[in-house]
Amino acid sequence: MYILLIALIILIAVNVAFFGYFGAFAKISVVKETRPSLKLVYQTYQGKYSKVGPVMNELYAKLIQESGISPTRGFGLYYDDPRQVAPDQCRAIIGCILDDIDDEKVAEIAESFSVVDMPESEALVAKFPYKGSLSIILGVFRVYRHLLKAIAAQKVGEGPIMEIYD
């Protein structure tokens, strides 16, 4: 009986540690910040937001192969609320952030890819640790609840939501 109880306690502890590592208990705060300008290489997307990962990975691989650069940050700019829009109709742009790339290289990349400058702006920002795919799933469930509360409390107008993956 004691062995079963000890095994159960160990199993619970391992699960708590596992989910804790991926951010299940991470503190989430939403703050208003000035977001710096970003240079984005992107692809348009329409469909279930849960399916953007492979499309983003394909764009990343193509960037490495065709331009020799390896961006360290990805993004998704999600235009539609999937609670209000049919999943197959949800629109987004997804891609990579071109950090520290000179203008000549950006012009070369723009010959084969869609590139846009996103200007500096004020934004509500929530940070969540990324430790793997499970972090994204946990983040969606945990962060959006806090973000939506902050949007309502600060009476921020509706608009797209940007996720940056570092």
Disulfide bonds with the S-S distance in Angstrom:
none
